[in-house]
Amino acid sequence: QSLRNGTMNAWTTSPELTAMLCLPPDEHSHGRFVEYMQNIQLLSALLLSATLGVALNPLDVNAMPQSEQGLGDAYNFLASLLAVINVVCSVFGSYILMQALSVSQK
């Protein structure tokens, strides 16, 4: 809506974002999409490698003081949730890249 009225937020004036939002209608748009998805896939894989170690070795909540056990439970839950989200992003990103690359080979 803000782009239609001509008023743009500060984040939409950066050349990097406008280059991603305004793709040309030729074959370069497919290449940019594949590069963008590869960057997301790489970031997701790096985050996954960082969070899986924390999620697979949770804090021992019973060894913590009683007043801090709730924080330990929240930390363990959020670490596991972040790892699951990163696994889903990695798998979905791989699927999207596989589809995009198969389209470009036809």
Biopython code that builds the backbone (N, CA, C, O; Angstrom):
import numpy as np
from Bio.PDB.StructureBuilder import StructureBuilder

atoms = [
    (1, "GLN", "N", (0.819, -1.182, 0.000)),
    (1, "GLN", "CA", (0.000, 0.000, 0.000)),
    (1, "GLN", "C", (0.869, 1.254, 0.000)),
    (1, "GLN", "O", (0.573, 2.221, -0.702)),
    (2, "SER", "N", (1.964, 1.233, 0.805)),
    (2, "SER", "CA", (2.809, 2.418, 0.872)),
    (2, "SER", "C", (3.565, 2.634, -0.429)),
    (2, "SER", "O", (3.874, 3.776, -0.770)),
    (3, "LEU", "N", (3.875, 1.566, -1.168)),
    (3, "LEU", "CA", (4.566, 1.722, -2.437)),
    (3, "LEU", "C", (3.636, 2.309, -3.497)),
    (3, "LEU", "O", (4.091, 3.033, -4.383)),
    (4, "ARG", "N", (2.349, 2.009, -3.419)),
    (4, "ARG", "CA", (1.392, 2.550, -4.388)),
    (4, "ARG", "C", (1.193, 4.044, -4.201)),
    (4, "ARG", "O", (1.028, 4.778, -5.176)),
    (5, "ASN", "N", (1.208, 4.498, -2.954)),
    (5, "ASN", "CA", (0.996, 5.917, -2.676)),
    (5, "ASN", "C", (2.244, 6.743, -2.919)),
    (5, "ASN", "O", (2.175, 7.972, -2.920)),
    (6, "GLY", "N", (3.372, 6.104, -3.122)),
    (6, "GLY", "CA", (4.602, 6.836, -3.349)),
    (6, "GLY", "C", (5.389, 7.105, -2.087)),
    (6, "GLY", "O", (6.499, 7.632, -2.162)),
    (7, "THR", "N", (4.855, 6.763, -0.939)),
    (7, "THR", "CA", (5.593, 6.943, 0.302)),
    (7, "THR", "C", (6.285, 5.640, 0.633)),
    (7, "THR", "O", (5.645, 4.590, 0.705)),
    (8, "MET", "N", (7.569, 5.702, 0.831)),
    (8, "MET", "CA", (8.347, 4.489, 1.089)),
    (8, "MET", "C", (8.943, 4.556, 2.486)),
    (8, "MET", "O", (9.342, 5.626, 2.945)),
    (9, "ASN", "N", (9.003, 3.442, 3.145)),
    (9, "ASN", "CA", (9.675, 3.361, 4.428)),
    (9, "ASN", "C", (11.179, 3.422, 4.206)),
    (9, "ASN", "O", (11.650, 3.292, 3.077)),
    (10, "ALA", "N", (11.924, 3.617, 5.273)),
    (10, "ALA", "CA", (13.380, 3.734, 5.155)),
    (10, "ALA", "C", (14.013, 2.428, 4.680)),
    (10, "ALA", "O", (15.018, 2.454, 3.970)),
    (11, "TRP", "N", (13.440, 1.291, 5.062)),
    (11, "TRP", "CA", (14.066, 0.021, 4.678)),
    (11, "TRP", "C", (13.861, -0.303, 3.207)),
    (11, "TRP", "O", (14.602, -1.121, 2.661)),
    (12, "THR", "N", (12.892, 0.303, 2.549)),
    (12, "THR", "CA", (12.677, 0.012, 1.134)),
    (12, "THR", "C", (13.511, 0.899, 0.219)),
    (12, "THR", "O", (13.468, 0.733, -1.000)),
    (13, "THR", "N", (14.262, 1.827, 0.776)),
    (13, "THR", "CA", (15.080, 2.701, -0.061)),
    (13, "THR", "C", (16.492, 2.172, -0.251)),
    (13, "THR", "O", (17.266, 2.775, -0.995)),
    (14, "SER", "N", (16.853, 1.078, 0.388)),
    (14, "SER", "CA", (18.206, 0.544, 0.205)),
    (14, "SER", "C", (18.312, -0.110, -1.173)),
    (14, "SER", "O", (17.368, -0.760, -1.623)),
    (15, "PRO", "N", (19.445, 0.057, -1.839)),
    (15, "PRO", "CA", (19.581, -0.510, -3.182)),
    (15, "PRO", "C", (19.557, -2.033, -3.194)),
    (15, "PRO", "O", (19.140, -2.636, -4.183)),
    (16, "GLU", "N", (19.999, -2.663, -2.105)),
    (16, "GLU", "CA", (19.992, -4.124, -2.062)),
    (16, "GLU", "C", (18.562, -4.661, -2.059)),
    (16, "GLU", "O", (18.242, -5.601, -2.786)),
    (17, "LEU", "N", (17.708, -4.056, -1.235)),
    (17, "LEU", "CA", (16.328, -4.539, -1.157)),
    (17, "LEU", "C", (15.548, -4.212, -2.413)),
    (17, "LEU", "O", (14.771, -5.042, -2.884)),
    (18, "THR", "N", (15.734, -3.033, -2.964)),
    (18, "THR", "CA", (15.002, -2.706, -4.173)),
    (18, "THR", "C", (15.456, -3.560, -5.345)),
    (18, "THR", "O", (14.672, -3.835, -6.253)),
    (19, "ALA", "N", (16.722, -3.986, -5.332)),
    (19, "ALA", "CA", (17.182, -4.889, -6.389)),
    (19, "ALA", "C", (16.494, -6.245, -6.263)),
    (19, "ALA", "O", (16.211, -6.889, -7.274)),
    (20, "MET", "N", (16.221, -6.690, -5.028)),
    (20, "MET", "CA", (15.542, -7.962, -4.846)),
    (20, "MET", "C", (14.050, -7.848, -5.131)),
    (20, "MET", "O", (13.443, -8.789, -5.642)),
    (21, "LEU", "N", (13.455, -6.703, -4.805)),
    (21, "LEU", "CA", (12.016, -6.545, -4.987)),
    (21, "LEU", "C", (11.632, -6.259, -6.437)),
    (21, "LEU", "O", (10.562, -6.675, -6.881)),
    (22, "CYS", "N", (12.475, -5.569, -7.171)),
    (22, "CYS", "CA", (12.155, -5.160, -8.539)),
    (22, "CYS", "C", (13.014, -5.941, -9.520)),
    (22, "CYS", "O", (13.978, -5.408, -10.069)),
    (23, "LEU", "N", (12.677, -7.168, -9.733)),
    (23, "LEU", "CA", (13.450, -8.001, -10.642)),
    (23, "LEU", "C", (13.043, -7.740, -12.079)),
    (23, "LEU", "O", (11.865, -7.518, -12.358)),
    (24, "PRO", "N", (14.001, -7.764, -12.996)),
    (24, "PRO", "CA", (13.642, -7.603, -14.407)),
    (24, "PRO", "C", (12.903, -8.839, -14.904)),
    (24, "PRO", "O", (13.116, -9.932, -14.380)),
    (25, "PRO", "N", (12.034, -8.688, -15.910)),
    (25, "PRO", "CA", (11.222, -9.822, -16.373)),
    (25, "PRO", "C", (11.947, -10.734, -17.348)),
    (25, "PRO", "O", (11.309, -11.302, -18.234)),
    (26, "ASP", "N", (13.245, -10.890, -17.218)),
    (26, "ASP", "CA", (13.972, -11.769, -18.133)),
    (26, "ASP", "C", (14.612, -12.910, -17.356)),
    (26, "ASP", "O", (14.236, -13.185, -16.216)),
    (27, "GLU", "N", (15.565, -13.563, -17.969)),
    (27, "GLU", "CA", (16.157, -14.755, -17.347)),
    (27, "GLU", "C", (17.002, -14.427, -16.122)),
    (27, "GLU", "O", (17.337, -15.330, -15.356)),
    (28, "HIS", "N", (17.357, -13.162, -15.917)),
    (28, "HIS", "CA", (18.158, -12.812, -14.746)),
    (28, "HIS", "C", (17.369, -12.968, -13.452)),
    (28, "HIS", "O", (17.959, -13.191, -12.394)),
    (29, "SER", "N", (16.052, -12.854, -13.520)),
    (29, "SER", "CA", (15.254, -12.984, -12.305)),
    (29, "SER", "C", (15.339, -14.397, -11.740)),
    (29, "SER", "O", (15.359, -14.576, -10.522)),
    (30, "HIS", "N", (15.390, -15.398, -12.610)),
    (30, "HIS", "CA", (15.516, -16.778, -12.128)),
    (30, "HIS", "C", (16.871, -16.987, -11.473)),
    (30, "HIS", "O", (16.970, -17.644, -10.437)),
    (31, "GLY", "N", (17.903, -16.436, -12.068)),
    (31, "GLY", "CA", (19.236, -16.556, -11.475)),
    (31, "GLY", "C", (19.330, -15.865, -10.137)),
    (31, "GLY", "O", (19.958, -16.380, -9.213)),
    (32, "ARG", "N", (18.711, -14.701, -10.021)),
    (32, "ARG", "CA", (18.712, -13.993, -8.742)),
    (32, "ARG", "C", (17.930, -14.762, -7.694)),
    (32, "ARG", "O", (18.326, -14.806, -6.529)),
    (33, "PHE", "N", (16.822, -15.368, -8.100)),
    (33, "PHE", "CA", (16.033, -16.148, -7.150)),
    (33, "PHE", "C", (16.845, -17.336, -6.633)),
    (33, "PHE", "O", (16.828, -17.631, -5.438)),
    (34, "VAL", "N", (17.551, -18.012, -7.529)),
    (34, "VAL", "CA", (18.362, -19.162, -7.117)),
    (34, "VAL", "C", (19.486, -18.705, -6.186)),
    (34, "VAL", "O", (19.762, -19.366, -5.185)),
    (35, "GLU", "N", (20.135, -17.586, -6.503)),
    (35, "GLU", "CA", (21.190, -17.072, -5.625)),
    (35, "GLU", "C", (20.631, -16.685, -4.262)),
    (35, "GLU", "O", (21.253, -16.955, -3.235)),
    (36, "TYR", "N", (19.468, -16.058, -4.250)),
    (36, "TYR", "CA", (18.828, -15.665, -2.998)),
    (36, "TYR", "C", (18.498, -16.896, -2.159)),
    (36, "TYR", "O", (18.738, -16.906, -0.952)),
    (37, "MET", "N", (17.952, -17.929, -2.788)),
    (37, "MET", "CA", (17.623, -19.149, -2.055)),
    (37, "MET", "C", (18.886, -19.873, -1.579)),
    (37, "MET", "O", (18.877, -20.476, -0.506)),
    (38, "GLN", "N", (19.955, -19.826, -2.349)),
    (38, "GLN", "CA", (21.206, -20.435, -1.907)),
    (38, "GLN", "C", (21.761, -19.713, -0.684)),
    (38, "GLN", "O", (22.306, -20.351, 0.217)),
    (39, "ASN", "N", (21.627, -18.391, -0.646)),
    (39, "ASN", "CA", (22.078, -17.643, 0.527)),
    (39, "ASN", "C", (21.239, -17.985, 1.754)),
    (39, "ASN", "O", (21.772, -18.138, 2.854)),
    (40, "ILE", "N", (19.931, -18.103, 1.563)),
    (40, "ILE", "CA", (19.074, -18.488, 2.687)),
    (40, "ILE", "C", (19.413, -19.901, 3.152)),
    (40, "ILE", "O", (19.433, -20.174, 4.352)),
    (41, "GLN", "N", (19.677, -20.793, 2.211)),
    (41, "GLN", "CA", (20.028, -22.175, 2.551)),
    (41, "GLN", "C", (21.340, -22.230, 3.331)),
    (41, "GLN", "O", (21.457, -22.981, 4.299)),
    (42, "LEU", "N", (22.317, -21.442, 2.916)),
    (42, "LEU", "CA", (23.598, -21.414, 3.614)),
    (42, "LEU", "C", (23.435, -20.871, 5.023)),
    (42, "LEU", "O", (23.980, -21.435, 5.972)),
    (43, "LEU", "N", (22.692, -19.786, 5.169)),
    (43, "LEU", "CA", (22.457, -19.216, 6.493)),
    (43, "LEU", "C", (21.705, -20.196, 7.384)),
    (43, "LEU", "O", (22.024, -20.329, 8.565)),
    (44, "SER", "N", (20.725, -20.871, 6.836)),
    (44, "SER", "CA", (19.959, -21.838, 7.610)),
    (44, "SER", "C", (20.831, -23.009, 8.054)),
    (44, "SER", "O", (20.705, -23.485, 9.182)),
    (45, "ALA", "N", (21.708, -23.470, 7.179)),
    (45, "ALA", "CA", (22.596, -24.577, 7.547)),
    (45, "ALA", "C", (23.593, -24.152, 8.624)),
    (45, "ALA", "O", (23.903, -24.938, 9.520)),
    (46, "LEU", "N", (24.096, -22.931, 8.548)),
    (46, "LEU", "CA", (25.017, -22.449, 9.584)),
    (46, "LEU", "C", (24.311, -22.300, 10.922)),
    (46, "LEU", "O", (24.865, -22.663, 11.960)),
    (47, "LEU", "N", (23.093, -21.770, 10.909)),
    (47, "LEU", "CA", (22.332, -21.669, 12.153)),
    (47, "LEU", "C", (21.979, -23.041, 12.705)),
    (47, "LEU", "O", (21.967, -23.244, 13.919)),
    (48, "LEU", "N", (21.693, -23.975, 11.818)),
    (48, "LEU", "CA", (21.372, -25.327, 12.262)),
    (48, "LEU", "C", (22.571, -25.972, 12.949)),
    (48, "LEU", "O", (22.418, -26.624, 13.981)),
    (49, "SER", "N", (23.755, -25.793, 12.385)),
    (49, "SER", "CA", (24.941, -26.378, 13.011)),
    (49, "SER", "C", (25.237, -25.738, 14.363)),
    (49, "SER", "O", (25.789, -26.388, 15.251)),
    (50, "ALA", "N", (24.874, -24.474, 14.520)),
    (50, "ALA", "CA", (25.103, -23.809, 15.800)),
    (50, "ALA", "C", (24.066, -24.198, 16.844)),
    (50, "ALA", "O", (24.395, -24.302, 18.026)),
    (51, "THR", "N", (22.826, -24.414, 16.435)),
    (51, "THR", "CA", (21.770, -24.679, 17.413)),
    (51, "THR", "C", (21.597, -26.155, 17.751)),
    (51, "THR", "O", (21.068, -26.483, 18.813)),
    (52, "LEU", "N", (22.030, -27.045, 16.872)),
    (52, "LEU", "CA", (21.860, -28.469, 17.182)),
    (52, "LEU", "C", (22.704, -28.905, 18.377)),
    (52, "LEU", "O", (22.281, -29.757, 19.157)),
    (53, "GLY", "N", (23.874, -28.334, 18.520)),
    (53, "GLY", "CA", (24.701, -28.682, 19.676)),
    (53, "GLY", "C", (24.045, -28.303, 20.982)),
    (53, "GLY", "O", (24.124, -29.048, 21.959)),
    (54, "VAL", "N", (23.407, -27.166, 21.009)),
    (54, "VAL", "CA", (22.709, -26.712, 22.216)),
    (54, "VAL", "C", (21.442, -27.529, 22.443)),
    (54, "VAL", "O", (21.114, -27.865, 23.580)),
    (55, "ALA", "N", (20.736, -27.847, 21.371)),
    (55, "ALA", "CA", (19.471, -28.575, 21.514)),
    (55, "ALA", "C", (19.698, -30.031, 21.900)),
    (55, "ALA", "O", (18.893, -30.603, 22.635)),
    (56, "LEU", "N", (20.774, -30.636, 21.421)),
    (56, "LEU", "CA", (21.023, -32.051, 21.736)),
    (56, "LEU", "C", (21.696, -32.246, 23.090)),
    (56, "LEU", "O", (21.719, -33.362, 23.609)),
    (57, "ASN", "N", (22.245, -31.181, 23.671)),
    (57, "ASN", "CA", (22.846, -31.243, 25.007)),
    (57, "ASN", "C", (22.175, -30.200, 25.895)),
    (57, "ASN", "O", (22.767, -29.157, 26.170)),
    (58, "PRO", "N", (20.953, -30.462, 26.344)),
    (58, "PRO", "CA", (20.236, -29.444, 27.125)),
    (58, "PRO", "C", (20.860, -29.246, 28.504)),
    (58, "PRO", "O", (21.653, -30.060, 28.978)),
    (59, "LEU", "N", (20.481, -28.155, 29.118)),
    (59, "LEU", "CA", (20.948, -27.873, 30.478)),
    (59, "LEU", "C", (20.337, -28.879, 31.459)),
    (59, "LEU", "O", (19.204, -29.326, 31.279)),
    (60, "ASP", "N", (21.089, -29.222, 32.478)),
    (60, "ASP", "CA", (20.576, -30.087, 33.540)),
    (60, "ASP", "C", (19.808, -29.193, 34.515)),
    (60, "ASP", "O", (20.400, -28.537, 35.373)),
    (61, "VAL", "N", (18.502, -29.179, 34.372)),
    (61, "VAL", "CA", (17.664, -28.274, 35.154)),
    (61, "VAL", "C", (17.638, -28.694, 36.619)),
    (61, "VAL", "O", (17.511, -27.838, 37.494)),
    (62, "ASN", "N", (17.753, -29.978, 36.907)),
    (62, "ASN", "CA", (17.699, -30.446, 38.296)),
    (62, "ASN", "C", (18.909, -29.996, 39.094)),
    (62, "ASN", "O", (18.836, -29.893, 40.318)),
    (63, "ALA", "N", (20.014, -29.727, 38.428)),
    (63, "ALA", "CA", (21.219, -29.269, 39.121)),
    (63, "ALA", "C", (21.200, -27.767, 39.389)),
    (63, "ALA", "O", (22.065, -27.257, 40.101)),
    (64, "MET", "N", (20.242, -27.068, 38.837)),
    (64, "MET", "CA", (20.141, -25.622, 39.021)),
    (64, "MET", "C", (19.378, -25.308, 40.302)),
    (64, "MET", "O", (18.609, -26.137, 40.787)),
    (65, "PRO", "N", (19.589, -24.109, 40.853)),
    (65, "PRO", "CA", (18.780, -23.712, 42.019)),
    (65, "PRO", "C", (17.297, -23.657, 41.656)),
    (65, "PRO", "O", (16.933, -23.454, 40.498)),
    (66, "GLN", "N", (16.470, -23.839, 42.648)),
    (66, "GLN", "CA", (15.021, -23.887, 42.438)),
    (66, "GLN", "C", (14.503, -22.619, 41.767)),
    (66, "GLN", "O", (13.587, -22.689, 40.947)),
    (67, "SER", "N", (15.067, -21.471, 42.098)),
    (67, "SER", "CA", (14.572, -20.208, 41.544)),
    (67, "SER", "C", (14.925, -20.053, 40.060)),
    (67, "SER", "O", (14.294, -19.260, 39.362)),
    (68, "GLU", "N", (15.914, -20.792, 39.571)),
    (68, "GLU", "CA", (16.346, -20.657, 38.179)),
    (68, "GLU", "C", (15.921, -21.834, 37.299)),
    (68, "GLU", "O", (16.247, -21.853, 36.112)),
    (69, "GLN", "N", (15.213, -22.801, 37.841)),
    (69, "GLN", "CA", (14.821, -23.963, 37.052)),
    (69, "GLN", "C", (13.823, -23.604, 35.949)),
    (69, "GLN", "O", (13.840, -24.222, 34.885)),
    (70, "GLY", "N", (12.973, -22.639, 36.179)),
    (70, "GLY", "CA", (12.041, -22.196, 35.137)),
    (70, "GLY", "C", (12.783, -21.589, 33.959)),
    (70, "GLY", "O", (12.403, -21.805, 32.808)),
    (71, "LEU", "N", (13.836, -20.832, 34.236)),
    (71, "LEU", "CA", (14.641, -20.268, 33.156)),
    (71, "LEU", "C", (15.374, -21.359, 32.379)),
    (71, "LEU", "O", (15.516, -21.275, 31.159)),
    (72, "GLY", "N", (15.835, -22.379, 33.095)),
    (72, "GLY", "CA", (16.503, -23.500, 32.428)),
    (72, "GLY", "C", (15.550, -24.264, 31.518)),
    (72, "GLY", "O", (15.908, -24.650, 30.406)),
    (73, "ASP", "N", (14.323, -24.477, 32.010)),
    (73, "ASP", "CA", (13.318, -25.138, 31.163)),
    (73, "ASP", "C", (12.994, -24.306, 29.922)),
    (73, "ASP", "O", (12.873, -24.848, 28.824)),
    (74, "ALA", "N", (12.857, -23.003, 30.096)),
    (74, "ALA", "CA", (12.570, -22.125, 28.958)),
    (74, "ALA", "C", (13.729, -22.140, 27.968)),
    (74, "ALA", "O", (13.510, -22.165, 26.757)),
    (75, "TYR", "N", (14.957, -22.125, 28.473)),
    (75, "TYR", "CA", (16.134, -22.163, 27.593)),
    (75, "TYR", "C", (16.167, -23.461, 26.794)),
    (75, "TYR", "O", (16.397, -23.443, 25.585)),
    (76, "ASN", "N", (15.941, -24.576, 27.463)),
    (76, "ASN", "CA", (15.945, -25.870, 26.763)),
    (76, "ASN", "C", (14.836, -25.944, 25.718)),
    (76, "ASN", "O", (15.050, -26.452, 24.617)),
    (77, "PHE", "N", (13.655, -25.438, 26.060)),
    (77, "PHE", "CA", (12.540, -25.455, 25.115)),
    (77, "PHE", "C", (12.832, -24.577, 23.899)),
    (77, "PHE", "O", (12.625, -25.004, 22.764)),
    (78, "LEU", "N", (13.311, -23.353, 24.130)),
    (78, "LEU", "CA", (13.583, -22.441, 23.025)),
    (78, "LEU", "C", (14.727, -22.928, 22.145)),
    (78, "LEU", "O", (14.704, -22.722, 20.932)),
    (79, "ALA", "N", (15.730, -23.573, 22.745)),
    (79, "ALA", "CA", (16.822, -24.127, 21.941)),
    (79, "ALA", "C", (16.318, -25.257, 21.049)),
    (79, "ALA", "O", (16.699, -25.348, 19.882)),
    (80, "SER", "N", (15.467, -26.112, 21.593)),
    (80, "SER", "CA", (14.895, -27.194, 20.789)),
    (80, "SER", "C", (13.982, -26.649, 19.698)),
    (80, "SER", "O", (14.010, -27.134, 18.567)),
    (81, "LEU", "N", (13.174, -25.647, 20.027)),
    (81, "LEU", "CA", (12.293, -25.040, 19.041)),
    (81, "LEU", "C", (13.080, -24.393, 17.914)),
    (81, "LEU", "O", (12.710, -24.517, 16.747)),
    (82, "LEU", "N", (14.160, -23.705, 18.250)),
    (82, "LEU", "CA", (14.997, -23.072, 17.232)),
    (82, "LEU", "C", (15.646, -24.120, 16.329)),
    (82, "LEU", "O", (15.754, -23.917, 15.120)),
    (83, "ALA", "N", (16.076, -25.231, 16.908)),
    (83, "ALA", "CA", (16.664, -26.298, 16.094)),
    (83, "ALA", "C", (15.636, -26.901, 15.143)),
    (83, "ALA", "O", (15.949, -27.178, 13.985)),
    (84, "VAL", "N", (14.422, -27.104, 15.620)),
    (84, "VAL", "CA", (13.368, -27.659, 14.755)),
    (84, "VAL", "C", (13.035, -26.688, 13.625)),
    (84, "VAL", "O", (12.860, -27.106, 12.481)),
    (85, "ILE", "N", (12.947, -25.406, 13.934)),
    (85, "ILE", "CA", (12.673, -24.407, 12.898)),
    (85, "ILE", "C", (13.783, -24.400, 11.863)),
    (85, "ILE", "O", (13.507, -24.297, 10.667)),
    (86, "ASN", "N", (15.031, -24.506, 12.294)),
    (86, "ASN", "CA", (16.150, -24.518, 11.355)),
    (86, "ASN", "C", (16.158, -25.784, 10.502)),
    (86, "ASN", "O", (16.526, -25.728, 9.329)),
    (87, "VAL", "N", (15.762, -26.919, 11.065)),
    (87, "VAL", "CA", (15.673, -28.147, 10.272)),
    (87, "VAL", "C", (14.607, -27.987, 9.189)),
    (87, "VAL", "O", (14.830, -28.353, 8.035)),
    (88, "VAL", "N", (13.457, -27.444, 9.561)),
    (88, "VAL", "CA", (12.381, -27.239, 8.589)),
    (88, "VAL", "C", (12.824, -26.264, 7.503)),
    (88, "VAL", "O", (12.560, -26.499, 6.324)),
    (89, "CYS", "N", (13.488, -25.183, 7.877)),
    (89, "CYS", "CA", (13.970, -24.215, 6.875)),
    (89, "CYS", "C", (14.999, -24.850, 5.945)),
    (89, "CYS", "O", (14.991, -24.578, 4.744)),
    (90, "SER", "N", (15.874, -25.681, 6.473)),
    (90, "SER", "CA", (16.874, -26.336, 5.628)),
    (90, "SER", "C", (16.234, -27.304, 4.650)),
    (90, "SER", "O", (16.588, -27.328, 3.471)),
    (91, "VAL", "N", (15.300, -28.094, 5.131)),
    (91, "VAL", "CA", (14.639, -29.065, 4.253)),
    (91, "VAL", "C", (13.792, -28.347, 3.203)),
    (91, "VAL", "O", (13.825, -28.710, 2.027)),
    (92, "PHE", "N", (13.040, -27.340, 3.617)),
    (92, "PHE", "CA", (12.211, -26.604, 2.669)),
    (92, "PHE", "C", (13.063, -25.842, 1.654)),
    (92, "PHE", "O", (12.722, -25.782, 0.473)),
    (93, "GLY", "N", (14.176, -25.257, 2.117)),
    (93, "GLY", "CA", (15.076, -24.565, 1.203)),
    (93, "GLY", "C", (15.693, -25.503, 0.191)),
    (93, "GLY", "O", (15.854, -25.146, -0.976)),
    (94, "SER", "N", (16.042, -26.708, 0.633)),
    (94, "SER", "CA", (16.584, -27.697, -0.302)),
    (94, "SER", "C", (15.539, -28.094, -1.338)),
    (94, "SER", "O", (15.856, -28.256, -2.517)),
    (95, "TYR", "N", (14.311, -28.247, -0.901)),
    (95, "TYR", "CA", (13.236, -28.596, -1.836)),
    (95, "TYR", "C", (13.028, -27.485, -2.869)),
    (95, "TYR", "O", (12.916, -27.758, -4.064)),
    (96, "ILE", "N", (12.977, -26.242, -2.410)),
    (96, "ILE", "CA", (12.767, -25.115, -3.324)),
    (96, "ILE", "C", (13.927, -25.008, -4.311)),
    (96, "ILE", "O", (13.710, -24.773, -5.500)),
    (97, "LEU", "N", (15.157, -25.179, -3.826)),
    (97, "LEU", "CA", (16.309, -25.121, -4.732)),
    (97, "LEU", "C", (16.268, -26.255, -5.745)),
    (97, "LEU", "O", (16.584, -26.048, -6.917)),
    (98, "MET", "N", (15.885, -27.440, -5.314)),
    (98, "MET", "CA", (15.796, -28.565, -6.237)),
    (98, "MET", "C", (14.764, -28.279, -7.326)),
    (98, "MET", "O", (15.003, -28.573, -8.498)),
    (99, "GLN", "N", (13.620, -27.710, -6.946)),
    (99, "GLN", "CA", (12.586, -27.380, -7.926)),
    (99, "GLN", "C", (13.055, -26.276, -8.870)),
    (99, "GLN", "O", (12.833, -26.348, -10.079)),
    (100, "ALA", "N", (13.707, -25.253, -8.309)),
    (100, "ALA", "CA", (14.154, -24.128, -9.136)),
    (100, "ALA", "C", (15.242, -24.561, -10.122)),
    (100, "ALA", "O", (15.253, -24.126, -11.274)),
    (101, "LEU", "N", (16.137, -25.402, -9.671)),
    (101, "LEU", "CA", (17.195, -25.848, -10.562)),
    (101, "LEU", "C", (16.684, -26.834, -11.612)),
    (101, "LEU", "O", (17.212, -26.889, -12.723)),
    (102, "SER", "N", (15.659, -27.611, -11.263)),
    (102, "SER", "CA", (15.103, -28.526, -12.263)),
    (102, "SER", "C", (14.345, -27.752, -13.345)),
    (102, "SER", "O", (14.318, -28.177, -14.500)),
    (103, "VAL", "N", (13.734, -26.631, -12.989)),
    (103, "VAL", "CA", (13.050, -25.806, -13.961)),
    (103, "VAL", "C", (14.066, -25.178, -14.925)),
    (103, "VAL", "O", (13.809, -25.072, -16.124)),
    (104, "SER", "N", (15.218, -24.763, -14.390)),
    (104, "SER", "CA", (16.217, -24.112, -15.243)),
    (104, "SER", "C", (16.894, -25.074, -16.200)),
    (104, "SER", "O", (17.447, -24.642, -17.211)),
    (105, "GLN", "N", (16.865, -26.381, -15.906)),
    (105, "GLN", "CA", (17.505, -27.357, -16.771)),
    (105, "GLN", "C", (16.594, -27.830, -17.881)),
    (105, "GLN", "O", (17.067, -28.490, -18.806)),
    (106, "LYS", "N", (15.299, -27.521, -17.833)),
    (106, "LYS", "CA", (14.361, -27.979, -18.866)),
    (106, "LYS", "C", (14.406, -27.096, -20.072)),
    (106, "LYS", "O", (13.682, -27.334, -21.038)),
]
sb = StructureBuilder()
sb.init_structure("model")
sb.init_model(0)
sb.init_chain("A")
sb.init_seg("    ")
for serial, (resi, resn, name, xyz) in enumerate(atoms, 1):
    if name == "N":
        sb.init_residue(resn, " ", resi, " ")
    sb.init_atom(name, np.array(xyz, "f"), 0.0, 1.0, " ", f" {name:<3s}", serial, name[0])
structure = sb.get_structure()
